[in-house]
């Protein structure tokens, strides 16, 4: 079996984990900001502009559902980064290169 990690410009197996966690944190932070924006909008008489998908989620479950959607995306992103890192470490271990 050929090592699919050979030839990559970065030899760090932890990079996907860090990228996934950072992207996941950004999703969660954006979700919190949208939640706060929706809470302020509910208490005012202003019009709100959102993407149609977010409006559909808001209509089904309110502002907590919108926050939940972003939290789910954030957790999936972080989990995917961690899984990719574990897979890369397994490949490196199987190839016999323990210098990483």
C-alpha positions in Angstrom: 0.0 0.0 0.0 1.4 3.3 -1.0 1.6 6.1 1.6 -0.8 8.8 0.6 0.9 11.2 3.0 4.2 11.2 1.1 4.9 14.3 -0.9 2.8 16.7 1.1 4.4 20.1 1.7 3.7 20.0 5.4 4.8 16.9 7.4 2.9 17.9 10.5 0.1 15.4 11.1 -1.6 17.8 13.6 -2.4 20.4 11.0 -5.9 19.0 10.0 -6.8 18.9 13.7 -5.9 22.6 14.3 -7.6 23.7 11.1 -10.8 21.7 11.9 -10.9 23.1 15.5 -10.4 26.6 14.3 -13.1 26.4 11.6 -15.4 24.7 14.2 -14.8 27.5 16.7 -15.6 30.1 14.0 -18.9 28.3 13.2 -19.8 28.4 16.9 -18.8 32.0 17.3 -20.8 33.0 14.2 -23.8 31.1 15.6 -23.6 32.9 18.9 -23.5 36.3 17.1 -26.5 35.4 15.0 -28.3 34.2 18.1 -27.7 37.5 19.8 -28.7 39.4 16.7 -32.0 37.4 16.4 -32.7 38.0 20.1 -32.2 41.8 19.6 -34.4 41.6 16.5 -37.2 39.9 18.3 -37.3 42.7 20.8 -37.4 45.5 18.2 -39.7 46.5 15.3 -37.0 46.4 12.6 -36.9 44.2 9.6 -34.3 41.3 9.5 -32.4 40.0 6.6 -31.3 36.4 6.7 -30.5 33.6 4.2 -33.6 31.5 3.3 -32.1 28.4 4.9 -31.6 30.2 8.2 -35.1 31.6 7.9 -36.4 28.1 7.5 -34.5 26.9 10.5 -35.7 29.9 12.5 -39.3 29.3 11.5 -39.1 25.7 12.6 -37.2 26.1 15.9 -36.5 29.7 16.7 -33.2 31.3 17.5 -32.0 28.3 19.5 -32.4 26.1 16.4 -30.2 28.5 14.4 -27.6 28.4 17.1 -27.9 24.6 17.3 -27.3 24.3 13.6 -24.1 26.3 13.8 -22.9 24.3 16.9 -23.6 21.1 15.0 -21.5 22.3 12.0 -18.7 23.4 14.4 -18.6 20.0 16.1 -18.6 18.2 12.8 -15.8 20.3 11.6 -13.7 19.8 14.7 -14.5 16.1 14.7 -13.5 15.8 11.1 -10.2 17.5 11.8 -9.4 15.2 14.7 -10.4 12.1 12.7 -8.1 13.2 9.8 -5.2 13.7 12.2 -5.7 10.3 13.8 -5.8 8.7 10.3 -2.6 10.5 9.3 -0.9 9.5 12.5 -1.9 5.9 11.8 -0.5 6.0 8.3 2.8 7.5 9.5 3.0 4.8 12.2 2.3 2.0 9.7 4.9 3.4 7.3 7.5 3.1 10.0 8.4 6.8 10.2 8.5 7.7 13.8 10.3 11.0 13.5 7.1 13.0 13.2 
